[in-house]
């Protein structure tokens, strides 16, 4: 089977954990921050895991990470 190319856009957005789960950063944290509460902004800094519904698709984009 030929080598697969990594989707470079996906590689910059996702990373794998030691157990093979896919880590992502949360959305809505880049601008218009004045109207968002401190609590909400603090929660947005934390990383999250990719949902199981999208996991197979994302893993196909980052085969070697």
VENGIQUI-V861658 format. One line per field, one symbol per residue. burial: 1 if it has 24 or more other ideal C-beta (glycine too) atoms within 12 Angstrom, else 0. Layout:
burial=???
//
This chain:
burial=00000000010001000000010000000000000000000000000001000000010011000
//
